[in-house]
Amino acid sequence: MFARHLSLLDYRSWPSAEVPLQPGVNVLIGRNGTGKTNLVEALGYLATLSSHRVATDAPLIRRGAERAVVRSAVVSDDRELLLEIEINNGRANRARINRAPLTRARDLLGVLRTVLFAPEDLTLVRGDPAERRRFTDDVLIMRAPRMAGVRADYDRVLKQRNALLKTAGLARRGGGELATLDVWDEHLATAGAELVHARLALIAELRPHVAAAYADLAGAGDAVGLVYRGTVPIPDGDQEPADATGATPEPVATPEIDALRESMLAELIRVRQHELDRGISLVGPHRDDLELVLGRGPAKGYASHGESWSFALALRLGSFALLRSDGVDPILVLDDVFAELDTTRRDRLAALVADAEQVVLTAAVHGDVPEALGGVRLWVTDQGVTPEP
């Protein structure tokens, strides 16, 4: 899979932009502030319908414009598709394939696959659990687009259940009862169990790819691991990341959805009093975490800057390898990654990505990019994007 062309209209700083792309390595070179990151962010948005930099769509629309449009010609299995997303302020976004409108914007998910690494990815190691949940779900949905609907259903039920908990808490303090909470527990457990089951299965497949990527980047040193930390007991659940010798054991089998659902229902009953007191749902996949393990302990709070950077990059490269194992190379996007790496790790990263079907990377100066990568250079200025003469 590769993108042959990227077009932007009123996206971020760009009134318009036309970016010619080729299979292999494409390097966007330009001084800071010229909009290189905006270009690769747009390509990632077309694949995931979200930005790696902001939580809402409003900042993506150029100031003073009513909408932004991202369009790309994508080639996969010798077939070219024209993908388009119209980002609207205050209205639903609209998506098209080959100019034909889709019923829902999320029906675009899965058509284009990208794996994007950016400096913001340090929050995967150092940030809150929400960052790691988002990372997990983004990869999950890219592999199985229908999971976007499962996550949307869970979020909808969670919102309604939280509203009911607030009402039920007030009613309980006044002597009233709301029997409908049991019904919403059932809905939450049903959607939540499916989401947790999918996450556990994904992480089991992702572990070896991330471990291999980190070893390739960092060389000899501590091993890394991934452990799902659920707020609901996981039947026959994930083992601790290391035994007394520091070796990482093989993960156990993923529990069945029905077992996860029953476990979640039991936990909801156990914590109901606390939830009524606080007026929020305290357990479920919306509060789970993916623990990143370095050596014998958590990476968060203990990993050095270099280790954190390598771990975050390994998560993305591991995701790339897992998606590639499905039979289609995703587009690998590296935003300003080489500037943070020493010469040894630059060369190692270049060797790891050189055989990808398409790599799109950004750099402020030509010298940041290892010569071994080759490929085409595109110069980014305030006036637009032009190929190297």
N, C-alpha and C positions, 0 to 999 in steps of 0.2 A: 504494500500500500504506500502511495505517496501523493502529496499534493502538487499539482502542476502549476497552480496559480492561486493567489490569495488577493481578494479585493476588500477594501474597507470603505465605508461611507459614514462620516460623522461618528467615528469610533475614537473615544478618548481624545488625543491631541490631533488626530488625523481628519481633516475635512474629507479627504479621499486619499487612497493609496492603492497602488498596483504593485504586487510583488511576484515576479516570475520565479518559480522554483523548479528544481530538477531532482531526479533520483540521486541518491548519494548524499554527500555533505554540502550543505548550504550555510555559508557564514555571513551573518549580517553584521557589518562593521560600521561603527559610527560613534561619535563622542556622546558622553552622557547627556541625556535630555533631548535627544533627537527622536525618541519614540520607538526604539528597537524593541523594548519589552512590550510595548503596546501591540506590536505586530504579532509576536509569538503568543501573547496572552489571547489575542483574538482567535488564533488557530486552535488553541486549547479550549476556548469557550465553545467553538463550533462542535467540538467532540464531547464536551461534558456539560454544556449549558450552565457553566459556572466559571467564575474567575478565581485564580489562585491568590489574588491580591485583595479582593474586597468581597464582602458577604452579600451585597445587594447589587442589582443591575444599574441603578441610577448613575453611579460614577462612570459607567462605560459609555454613556451618551455624551457626545461633545457639548460643552456648555453653549446654550442657545439653540440647540437642535432638539427636535421632537422625538427623534428615533435614531438608532444606529443600525447599520446593516453590515454583516460579515458574510462573505461569499467565497467559496473555494471550489475549484475543479479538482476532484479526487479520483485517482486511478487505482482500481483494485481488481485483480483477476482479469486484467486486460479490458476492463469496462470502466468508462469514465462517467462519473456522476457530478452534477452541479449541486452543491449543498448551500443553503442560505438560511440564515437566521436574522429576523428583524427584532431588535430589542426595543421595546416600547416603554415609555415612562408612564406608569400608572395604568397601563393596560396589559393584557396578556401578550406575550411574545408570539411571533408567528414564524413557522418554519416551512421551507419548501425543498423538494428534491426535483431536479430537472424542471424547475418553474412550477411544478404542481404542488399546491398547498397540502400540508399535512393536517390531520384533525387536531393533534396536540403537538406542541413544540417538542415534548419529550420523545415523540416517535422518531426523532432524528438520532437519538442516542444509539450507539453501537455501529452506526454507518461509518463514521470516521473514528479511528482509534489513535490517540496520542498519549505519550508519557512525557510530562513536562517537569523538569527540575529547575528550580529558581532559588535564589538566596533565601527567600521566605520559608523554604522547606526546613530550615533549622528549627522552626517551631514544631516540626514533627518529633524532634528529639527533646527539645527544651520546653515546649509549650503545653497547653492544657489538653486533656483527653479528647476534647472536641476536634482538635486538629488530626489526631490519629484515627478517630472514628470516620472523619470525612475522607481521609486517605483510603481507608479500608473500603468504604462504600463506593467511592469513585471507581476503584479497580473492579469491585464486584459488579457494578452496573455496566461497566464497559464490556465485561465478559458476558453478562446476562442482563440485557436491557430491561427485561420485565421486572427486575428487582427495584427499578425506580418506582414502579407502581406499588410494590410492597412497602417500600420506605415511605412513600406518600401516604398510604393507608395508615401506617403506624403513626406518622406525625399527626394526621387528622384525628385519629382516635385519642392520641395522647393529649392534644389540645382540648378536646371535648371532655375527656376524663378529668383533666386539671380544673376545668371550669366547674365540673360537677363536685369535685372534692372541696372546692372553696364553698360552694353552696351547701354541701352536706355537712361541712364542718360548722357552719353557722347554724344550720338546722339542728344539728346534734346538740350544740350548746344551748339552743332554745328548747330542746326536748323533742324535736322532730326527727324523722328518719327518711332517708331516700334509698329505697330498695333497688333503684336502677343501677346503683354502683356495681352490683354483681354482674350485670349485663355488660358494662363497659370493661370490667376485669376480663371477661371472656374475650371480648374483641381485642383488647390490648395484648393478652397472652397469645392469641392466635397469630396476629401479625408479628408480634415480637419474637415468637419462637421461630418463625420462618426466617426472619432477618438474622437472628443469632446463629441459627443452623448454617445459613449461607456464609456468614462471616467466619465461623469456625472451619468450615470446609475450605474456604479461600486461604485462610492463614496457614492451614496444614500444607497446602500446595506451595504457598509463597515462601515458607521458611527456608528451604534449601537454596532457592534462587537468591534470596537476600544474603544468606551466609556466604555463598560463593562469590557474590559481587563484592562484599566487604573484604573478603580475603584477597581477591584480585586487586582491589584498590589499595588496601593498607599493607599487604604483604603479611609477614609473620606478626603475630600478636594475638590479642584476646579474640575469642570467637563471639559471634553475636547470635541472638535468638529472639523470637517473638512469642509472647504469651498473652492469650486473651484473658483479661480480668473482668469477669461478669459480676453484676450486682445481684444476679440470681444464681443459686447453686447450679452448676452444670453437671448433670448426671454422668458419672464416670468421666469427669471433666479433664481438662488440660492439665498436664503435670507441671510441676515446678521446672524452671528452665535448666537447672543444673543439680547434679548430686554432689556428694562431699568431695569428689575429685575434680569438680569443675566441668565434667563432661555433660553434654546436653543429651537427655534421653529422647528416644523416639516418641512422638506425640501419640496419644491414644486415638481410637476411632471417634469420628464425629457422632455425637448422640443423635438419636432420632428426633424429629420435630415434635412428635407427640410427647416424648419424655421431657423435652424442654418446655413445652406448653404447660404440662402438669406441674413442673418445678416452679414456673413463673406464677401460676395461679396460687400455689401454696405460699410463695413468698409474698405475694400481694395481700393475702389474708394475714400473714404474720405481721406485716408492717402497716396495716390499715390504720391503726390508731395514730401512728406517727404521721401518716399522710393526711389524715383528717385534721390533725393539729396544725400542720404546716400548709395545707391546701395545695400540695403538689405531688406528683408521682415520683417516688423515691427510688424505684427499681425498674430495670428494663434496659434495652439496648441503647437508649438515649443517655444513659449514665455509665455505660461500660467503657473500658479502656483497653488499648493494645499496649502492653508493656514491652518496651525495647530493652533487651538484656545485653550487656557488654561484659564478657567474662562471667563472673559469678554474681553480679549485681545489676541493678537498673542503670541504664545509660543516663537517664534524666538526673541532673544534679551532680553527676560524677564524671561523665565523659568530658575530655578536653575539647577545645574548639575544633581541633583537627579531627578528633574521633567523632564528634557530633556531625561535622560536615561530611565525613566519609560515610557515617551511618545513614544520614538523610539521603545521600546520593545512592547508597546501596539499596535503600527502599525503592527508589525509582528504577534503578537498573534491574533489580529483582522483579519488579512489576513488568518491566519491558520483556524480560526473559520469559516470564509466565505467559504474558499475552502472545508472545512469539510462538510459544509451544502449542497454542491453539491453531496455528497454521497460517496466521496472517501477521506480518511484521507491522506493529504500530509505528507511527512517526515519532521519532525521539527528538524532543525539544530541550535544549540546554541553554538556559538564560544566564549569561555571565558567570559560567562555572569555572573556567580555567584560571581566571584572575585570582581565585582563592586557593589554588593548588600549587604545591611545589613542583619542581620539574619532574621528579620521579612519578608523582601521582598524575600529572598531566599526561605523561607518556603512557601510563597504565590505562587511564581513561580513554585516551585516543585509540589504543589497541582494542579496548572492549567495545567501542561503538563503531569502529571502522567498517564493519560488515553489515550494518543496519541498512535496510532498503532506502531509508531517507532519514537524515539528521539535519535539523535546523538549529543553529546555535548563534548566539550573539556575543560580541566582544567589543570593547571600547577601542582597542588597538590591535593591529594586525599581529604583533608579536606575541599576544596572549594565546594564540591558537597554534598548536603543534603543527609543524610543516608536514608531518607524516599523514595528517588527515586529508590533505589535498582538497578536492572539491571546488566549488565555485564561490567567489566572493561577491557580495552585494553591498554597495555603499549606501548608507542611510544618512540623509541630511534633512534639514527642515523642508526642503523642496520635494523630497520623495526618495524612491529607492531605485538605484541604477546599477546594472551589472558592472563588474570590473572590466575596463577596456582591454 
